[in-house]
């Protein structure tokens, strides 16, 4: 799981910079991701790309990992998440917890947990 920590640090950097191709490079082809703007889940690379393209057109997000924990077969990350609109107005600034599952060395699933 120590390798997963460095892996996730890179994934957060790609997410923060809006580099969707770099984000997809660390995602399993069958990635299962929460739809934070709506309800339900996003599944697979094509849906993930469409989701993030739409999301990054409406908001900017900075997610700063603060703490990494191993929980069973998951890597859990506590992070500071700051969301702004295109003009820079802060919409949210909160601590979040992300639980990651891996398959074949790639992110297979992520869940957002309440803190």
Buried (B, 14 or more C-beta within 10 A) or exposed (E): EEEBBEBBEEBBBBBBEBEBEBBBEBBBEEBBBBEBEEEEBBEBBEBBBEBBEEBEEEBBBBBEBEEBEEEEEBBBBBBEBBBBEEEEEEEEEEEBBBBBBBEEEBBBBBBEEEE
